[in-house]
Amino acid sequence: MDFGVVLQTNPPAWRVVDLAKRAEAYGFDHVWTFDSHLLWMEPYVIYSQILAETRTIKVGPFVTNPATRDWTVTASVFATLNEMYGNRTVCGMGRGDSAVRVLNGKPSTIKEMREATRVIRELANRRPVEINGTTLQFPWAKRSELEVWIAAYGPLALKAAGEVGDGFILQLADPDITEWMIGAVRKAASDAGRDPESLTFCVAAPAYVTDGSPEALDHAREQCRWFGGMVGNHVADIVAKYGSGAVPQTLTDYIKGREGYDYNEHGQSGNTHTDFVPDEIVDRFCILGSVEEQVAKLEQLKSLGVDQFAVYLQHDAMDQTLAAYGDRVIPRVNLPATAKA
């Protein structure tokens, strides 16, 4: 199983670069960042510095969208980084959440997301693409290669992930929901004549390693409760559009007490709009507890076909979590089968 870490590009930028360097040293494979240009610093500028100061780590947005960035500019950024640093980028793609809502905008349509995925991938892979009746290609790109992974919860987005994505991003770590959603993406890929095994499946959620005590678990829950609010915000959109039967009941039941969402506190522990999120949801959506409990849940996700687990690192134990994963969690999850026997 690969491991990633999801960062916010809060100032100072050197801190983000330092965390990325430490993640690589601890054995992480990917460094992802939020992509909301008003809420945080511009990630693509920071990617260049991360890539310059690391050797193997891959970087990318978690996730970008078709609305706030011109598709050809996005493709050019990825192709440029790949030409400079040797194909160490990946593009996470969604319809747009915080990046567009802070501008009082609306998420892109699934059709727009599909088309953006096609345009960005073709250009960044040095292939010609037709846009607005004109065939375009980067004449300077010689070796760039890029995958586009689609983040999804709702039925049409899951279908798009299976039909056109190189990978699927699921932002929660509940094994039952993971199994359901991976199954939906695999079916969509198969129905479209694609090999489901060719897709990469990435699950992302906060992880908080504790000493196993009830007091430590309570603290970890409070630090990670924000995540249930963020997921609930996406689910509320899906329920409003498709009804409560469009996604697993676990996702829809807990949002009944949801009253609103403040994007100025997006992705922040201790925010003021997540009281509706019960402990059970925090426990199911996140990975909390001792090293043994972390490993057990990761092994379960791995058995469901998860290729990468990406740790949301938005809490008060960022350094400790990186160290615990690097020293004790990642090595145990990736032990050879013979060593585990």
N, C-alpha and C positions, 0 to 999 in steps of 0.2 A: 504494500500500500504506500502511495506517495503521501506526503504531508505538505500543506501550505499554511501560511499565516496571513490573516486579513487585517490590514492596518488602516487607520485614518491618517491623512496627511496633515496632521496638526503641526503648527510651528513648535519648536524650530525644526526645519527640514532635516538638519543633521541627525536629529534623534530618529527620524524615520529611516534614514540611511543606515544608522548604527544598528537598529533593530533588524533590518534586512540582512546586514552582515552577520549578526549573531545568529539569525535563523539559519543561514547557510552553514555556519560553523556547527550548529546543532543537528544538521542533517535534514533540514526542511528543503523541499524541492521547488516550492513556489512562494513568491511574495505577491499578494494581491492588495489592492487598495480600493476604498470607496472612490466614486467618481462623481462628486458634486462640487462644481467649481466655485460656488458661492459659500458653501459651508466649510470647505477645506481648501488647502493650497492645491495648485494645479499638479495632478499626479504625474503627467507625462514628462514634465521637467525633472521631477525627482527620479523617475525610472532611469533616466540617462545616467544619473549619478550612482544609483544603486548598481546598475549593470557595469559601470566603470570600476566599482570597488569590490565586485564579487567575480566569481569565476564560472559557476554552474547554475545559479538560481535563475528561475524564469519569473518574469513580472507581467502583470496585467491588471485591468480594471475589474472590479467586482461590484457592480458591472457598469459598463457604459450603455448608451442608448442611442437611437437614431435621431432624437429630437434636438438635443443641445449641441451636437457637433456635426459638422458637415461630413458626410460619409467618406468622401475622397480625401479629406484632410486626416481623418482617423486612419484610413488605410496608409497614407503617406507617413504618418508618425510611426506606425508599426513597422513598415518596410524600412524606414530610415534606421530605427533602433536595431532591426535585424541585420541590416547591412553593416552597421557599426560594431555590433557585439555578437553576431553569430547565432541568429534564430533562437533567442531566449525570451520571446514574448508569447503571450496568448491573450486573446480578446474574449472577455466575458461580456455577453450581450443580453440586455433586457429591454423592456418597453419604456423604462424610465420611471423613477419614483422621486426621491428627494431632489434630484437635479432639475426636474421639470416642475415639481409642485411648489418649490420655493419661489418660482417665477409665475405662480398661478396658472401654470400650463397643465396639459393633460398628457398622460402616457401615450406613446405611439401606438398605432394599431398593430395587430399581429402581422398584417400584410406588410406594413412598413418595416417591421423588425425582420421579417423574412428577406425583404429586398435589400435592406442594409447589410444583412449577413452575407448575402451573395456578392454585393458590390465590394465590401471591405475585404472579403476573403479572396476574391479573384484578383483584385489589384495588388494586395499584399503578397500574393503568391506568384506575382510577375506575369499574370495572364491578362489578356484584353477583356474588357467588359463594356457593354453598351449601356449608356446613361443618357436619357433625354434625346435619344436618336443619334448619339455620337459614340463612337468606339474609342475608349481611352485605355491607356496603358502607361506604366511608369518606365520610361526608357532607360533610367539609371539603375533600376533594381536588377541585380545579377544573381542573388542567392537567397533572397527573402522567402521564408515559409511561415505561414500563420494558420493556426486553428482558431475557430470561433465557437465558443461554448455558450449555450443558451440557458439562461436562468428562467425557471418556470414553476408555477403552481397550478394554474387553471388548465382546463381541458384543451383549449386551442393552442396555448403556449406549449404544453407538453407535446402535443401533436407536431408543432413546428420544430421542437427540439429533436424529435425522432426523425423527422423528414429532412431537415436541412442543417442541423447542428453537427459539429464535430464532437461535441460533448454536451453534457447536461449538468447544470448546477442546481442543487436543491439546498435551500437555506433553512435547514433544520435537521436534527439528528435522531428523530424518532424512528426506530426500526420498522414499525408497522407502516407508517406513512411512507418511509423510504422505499419499502418493498412495493407498495402500491404504485408509487410514482415512477420508479424505475421500470416496473412492468408496463405502465402506459407508454413510456418513451420507447421501450424495446418493441412493443407492438406496432407503434407508429412507424418506426424504422423498418420493421419487417414488412408491413403493409405497403411501404413505399419502395420495396425491392432493395433495401439496404441491409447490410449485415449489422445486426444490433451489437455484435461484439466489437465493431470498429469504433463505437462511441466510447468516450471517456465519461465516467460517472463520478461527479464530485459532490460530496456533502460538506456543508459548512455550518458551523455553530460555535458559540462560545464554549471553551473548555476551562475549567477551574480545578486545579489539583489541590486536594485538601489532605489533612492528616486522618481523615475518616471519622472525626468526632461530629456529633450532632450540631454543636455550636459552629464549627467550621463550615458545615454544609449549609446552615442557615445563612451565614455570611455570603457564601458563594452564590446562593440563590438570589439574594438581594443585589449582588453585583451584576448578575446576568439576567435579571427580570426584564430589562429593556428589550431583550431579544424577542420575547413573547409578544411585546407590543409592536415591534417592527414586523414580525410575521403576521400578526393580527391585522395590521394595516393592509397588507397584500390580500389576505383572505377576505376582508370586508369588501374589497373591490370585486372579488370573484363572486361572492354571495349576492352582491347587489346586481350583478350582471346575469348570473346563471342560476341563482337559487342555491339553497343549502345542500342539494344533492350532487353538486358538481365536484366536490372534493370530499375526502374522508370526514366522517362526522366529528372525529377528534378535533379537526381544525375549526369546524364551525361552532361547536358548542361553547367554547370558551370566550368567543368574541361578543357574546350577547350583552355583556356588561361594558363593552367598549363605548366610550363617549366622544372620543376625538383623538387627534394626534398632533403634536407640536413638532414640526420639522426643525426648529431651532435646537431641539434636544435629541435629534435623530442619532441613534446608535450610541447613546451615552448612558452609562450606569447611573442609577439614582435619579432618573428623569421622573417627571411629575405626572405622566399619563399612562402608567402601566400597572396601577393598582388592581385592575380587573384581571390580571394574569395570575392564575393560581399556582401554588407550588408544584402541583402535579405536571402542569405544562412546562414549567421551567426545567423540571427534572427530565421530562421526556424529550424536549427540544434541544437541550444542552447536554454536555458531558461533564458531570460534576462528581467529585468524590476522590477517593484514594487512587493511587497508581493502578492498583488491581482492578478497581471499578472502571477506570478509564480504559484499560486494556480490554476488559471483558466486553464493553460496549463497542469498542472499535473492531474487535474480532467479529462481533455480530454483524456490524455494518459491512465489513469486508466480505463476509459470507453471502451477503445479499447482492454483491457485485459492485460495491463502492470501490473505485480505484484511487480516490484521493479524499482525505479529510483535511479541510481547511479550518484552522482555529481562528475564530474572531477574538481579537486580543483587546477588547474594550472593557477593561476592569482594572482593579487596583493591584493586580499581581501579574503584570505583563512580563517582567523579567523572570519571575519565579516560574511562570508557566512555560516560557521558552526553555528554561533550564531543565524543568521536570520532564518535559516532552523529549528534549534532546538526550538527556542522560538516562531516562528510565522508561519512558513510554514507547517512543519510536523503536528503540532496539528490541523491545519485547514483542511488539506487534510484528516486526519484520524478521524475527528469528526464523531460520530455516525450519521446515516441518520436522526434520529429523531431530533438531535440537529441542523442539517442543515435546516430542514424544517421551 
